[in-house]
Amino acid sequence: MTELTLCLNRAREEVLLALGAESPEDERLHRKKALLLTAEAVRDIDREPDAPHDWSLLAAT
C-alpha cells in the first residue's frame, strides 16, 4: 500500500502540470499520471477503509 495522502498530493501536482502543459501530449501524460495516482489512492481506501490517515497533509501549500 502506498501512503495515501502523498499519492493524492502527487495527483494534485499532476493535474496542475496538465493545466499548464505546453502541448496536448504533455497534458495527456500528466492527466494519465493523475488518474493512475487517484485510482491507486481509491483502491487503498477500498482495501482498508478504517486505516488512519493524516488528512492534514492534503492542505494546500
TIBA-537423 format. One record per residue: x, y, z of N, C-alpha, C in turn; residue in three letters. Coordinates in nm, 4 decimals, decimal comma, always signed. Example, Ala and Ser with C-alpha at 12.3 -4.5 7.8 and 13.67 -1.06 7.14 Angstrom:
<atoms>
ATOM; +1,3190; -0,5690; +0,7800; +1,2300; -0,4500; +0,7800; +1,3200; -0,3300; +0,7800; ALA
ATOM; +1,2850; -0,2250; +0,7080; +1,3670; -0,1060; +0,7140; +1,2900; +0,0030; +0,7870; SER
</atoms>
This chain:
<atoms>
ATOM; +0,0843; -0,1187; +0,0000; +0,0000; +0,0000; +0,0000; +0,0883; +0,1244; +0,0000; MET
ATOM; +0,0492; +0,2209; -0,0738; +0,1229; +0,3471; -0,0791; +0,0713; +0,4397; +0,0297; THR
ATOM; +0,1451; +0,5432; +0,0574; +0,0984; +0,6452; +0,1514; -0,0086; +0,7267; +0,0800; GLU
ATOM; -0,1292; +0,7122; +0,1274; -0,2461; +0,7691; +0,0603; -0,2356; +0,9198; +0,0384; LEU
ATOM; -0,2027; +0,9934; +0,1413; -0,2011; +1,1389; +0,1267; -0,0901; +1,1849; +0,0321; THR
ATOM; +0,0224; +1,1163; +0,0330; +0,1290; +1,1512; -0,0615; +0,0848; +1,1229; -0,2049; LEU
ATOM; +0,0142; +1,0138; -0,2221; -0,0366; +0,9771; -0,3544; -0,1348; +1,0828; -0,4051; CYS
ATOM; -0,2236; +1,1280; -0,3185; -0,3210; +1,2295; -0,3585; -0,2548; +1,3648; -0,3833; LEU
ATOM; -0,1537; +1,3983; -0,3049; -0,0806; +1,5232; -0,3291; -0,0106; +1,5189; -0,4642; ASN
ATOM; +0,0483; +1,4056; -0,4956; +0,1168; +1,3916; -0,6243; +0,0162; +1,4001; -0,7390; ARG
ATOM; -0,1021; +1,3421; -0,7193; -0,2064; +1,3510; -0,8216; -0,2459; +1,4967; -0,8445; ALA
ATOM; -0,2576; +1,5724; -0,7368; -0,2922; +1,7152; -0,7493; -0,1827; +1,7882; -0,8285; ARG
ATOM; -0,0577; +1,7565; -0,7998; +0,0531; +1,8192; -0,8737; +0,0441; +1,7867; -1,0225; GLU
ATOM; +0,0103; +1,6632; -1,0531; -0,0012; +1,6230; -1,1938; -0,1160; +1,6967; -1,2640; GLU
ATOM; -0,2263; +1,7183; -1,1927; -0,3378; +1,7943; -1,2503; -0,2926; +1,9366; -1,2819; VAL
ATOM; -0,2208; +1,9974; -1,1884; -0,1720; +2,1337; -1,2124; -0,0741; +2,1382; -1,3298; LEU
ATOM; +0,0096; +2,0365; -1,3398; +0,1015; +2,0298; -1,4540; +0,0238; +2,0129; -1,5848; LEU
ATOM; -0,0827; +1,9354; -1,5811; -0,1655; +1,9177; -1,7012; -0,2295; +2,0494; -1,7420; ALA
ATOM; -0,2773; +2,1241; -1,6443; -0,3413; +2,2524; -1,6748; -0,2437; +2,3524; -1,7363; LEU
ATOM; -0,1170; +2,3428; -1,6987; -0,0178; +2,4349; -1,7509; +0,0682; +2,3773; -1,8628; GLY
ATOM; +0,0295; +2,2611; -1,9124; +0,1091; +2,1943; -2,0157; +0,1185; +2,2785; -2,1416; ALA
ATOM; +0,2335; +2,2702; -2,2051; +0,2579; +2,3474; -2,3271; +0,2130; +2,2752; -2,4531; GLU
ATOM; +0,1825; +2,1473; -2,4400; +0,1384; +2,0725; -2,5577; +0,0294; +1,9736; -2,5169; SER
ATOM; -0,0524; +1,9336; -2,6126; -0,1554; +1,8336; -2,5828; -0,0967; +1,7014; -2,5336; PRO
ATOM; +0,0198; +1,6671; -2,5851; +0,0841; +1,5426; -2,5427; +0,1238; +1,5487; -2,3954; GLU
ATOM; +0,1821; +1,6616; -2,3550; +0,2188; +1,6791; -2,2143; +0,0949; +1,6782; -2,1259; ASP
ATOM; -0,0107; +1,7426; -2,1724; -0,1352; +1,7452; -2,0948; -0,1870; +1,6025; -2,0735; GLU
ATOM; -0,1910; +1,5242; -2,1798; -0,2388; +1,3860; -2,1690; -0,1523; +1,3047; -2,0741; ARG
ATOM; -0,0219; +1,3227; -2,0817; +0,0695; +1,2487; -1,9947; +0,0416; +1,2799; -1,8482; LEU
ATOM; +0,0284; +1,4075; -1,8160; +0,0047; +1,4467; -1,6764; -0,1350; +1,4062; -1,6298; HIS
ATOM; -0,2330; +1,4148; -1,7177; -0,3682; +1,3706; -1,6811; -0,3695; +1,2207; -1,6537; ARG
ATOM; -0,2967; +1,1440; -1,7344; -0,2906; +0,9992; -1,7151; -0,2243; +0,9664; -1,5810; LYS
ATOM; -0,1151; +1,0347; -1,5499; -0,0480; +1,0120; -1,4214; -0,1407; +1,0457; -1,3050; LYS
ATOM; -0,2140; +1,1569; -1,3170; -0,3076; +1,1966; -1,2117; -0,4162; +1,0908; -1,1949; ALA
ATOM; -0,4673; +1,0400; -1,3045; -0,5701; +0,9372; -1,2998; -0,5184; +0,8113; -1,2301; LEU
ATOM; -0,3995; +0,7677; -1,2668; -0,3423; +0,6464; -1,2066; -0,3186; +0,6645; -1,0568; LEU
ATOM; -0,2671; +0,7799; -1,0181; -0,2423; +0,8062; -0,8764; -0,3724; +0,8124; -0,7967; LEU
ATOM; -0,4728; +0,8762; -0,8531; -0,6025; +0,8853; -0,7861; -0,6658; +0,7471; -0,7736; THR
ATOM; -0,6594; +0,6687; -0,8782; -0,7148; +0,5330; -0,8749; -0,6437; +0,4483; -0,7699; ALA
ATOM; -0,5130; +0,4636; -0,7595; -0,4361; +0,3904; -0,6587; -0,4809; +0,4290; -0,5181; GLU
ATOM; -0,5022; +0,5571; -0,4967; -0,5478; +0,6043; -0,3654; -0,6857; +0,5487; -0,3328; ALA
ATOM; -0,7747; +0,5481; -0,4302; -0,9095; +0,4950; -0,4078; -0,9035; +0,3454; -0,3771; VAL
ATOM; -0,8193; +0,2717; -0,4469; -0,8035; +0,1287; -0,4177; -0,7533; +0,1078; -0,2752; ARG
ATOM; -0,6596; +0,1923; -0,2316; -0,6081; +0,1811; -0,0949; -0,7188; +0,2052; +0,0073; ASP
ATOM; -0,8019; +0,3053; -0,0175; -0,9137; +0,3328; +0,0732; -1,0103; +0,2147; +0,0735; ILE
ATOM; -1,0360; +0,1587; -0,0433; -1,1274; +0,0452; -0,0543; -1,0733; -0,0775; +0,0194; ASP
ATOM; -0,9414; -0,1005; +0,0106; -0,8793; -0,2152; +0,0772; -0,8849; -0,2031; +0,2286; ARG
ATOM; -0,8591; -0,0827; +0,2799; -0,8551; -0,0601; +0,4238; -0,9311; +0,0681; +0,4591; GLU
ATOM; -1,0629; +0,0606; +0,4561; -1,1417; +0,1823; +0,4781; -1,1244; +0,2439; +0,6172; PRO
ATOM; -1,0853; +0,1646; +0,7147; -1,0707; +0,2159; +0,8516; -0,9274; +0,2547; +0,8867; ASP
ATOM; -0,8381; +0,2460; +0,7915; -0,6982; +0,2814; +0,8184; -0,6877; +0,4304; +0,8503; ALA
ATOM; -0,6058; +0,4644; +0,9480; -0,5901; +0,6067; +0,9814; -0,5033; +0,6781; +0,8770; PRO
ATOM; -0,5414; +0,8001; +0,8468; -0,4649; +0,8820; +0,7528; -0,4543; +1,0228; +0,8086; HIS
ATOM; -0,3437; +1,0854; +0,7815; -0,3254; +1,2246; +0,8247; -0,3748; +1,3147; +0,7118; ASP
ATOM; -0,5038; +1,3439; +0,7147; -0,5657; +1,4230; +0,6078; -0,5129; +1,5668; +0,6059; TRP
ATOM; -0,4516; +1,6121; +0,7144; -0,3978; +1,7480; +0,7150; -0,2862; +1,7632; +0,6124; SER
ATOM; -0,2263; +1,6526; +0,5717; -0,1202; +1,6589; +0,4704; -0,1744; +1,6983; +0,3329; LEU
ATOM; -0,3062; +1,6963; +0,3167; -0,3666; +1,7365; +0,1896; -0,3891; +1,8859; +0,1798; LEU
ATOM; -0,3670; +1,9560; +0,2886; -0,3868; +2,1012; +0,2869; -0,2967; +2,1631; +0,1810; ALA
ATOM; -0,3524; +2,2550; +0,1059; -0,2751; +2,3225; +0,0007; -0,1575; +2,3961; +0,0616; ALA
ATOM; -0,0442; +2,3815; -0,0005; +0,0761; +2,4509; +0,0491; +0,1222; +2,5529; -0,0499; THR
</atoms>
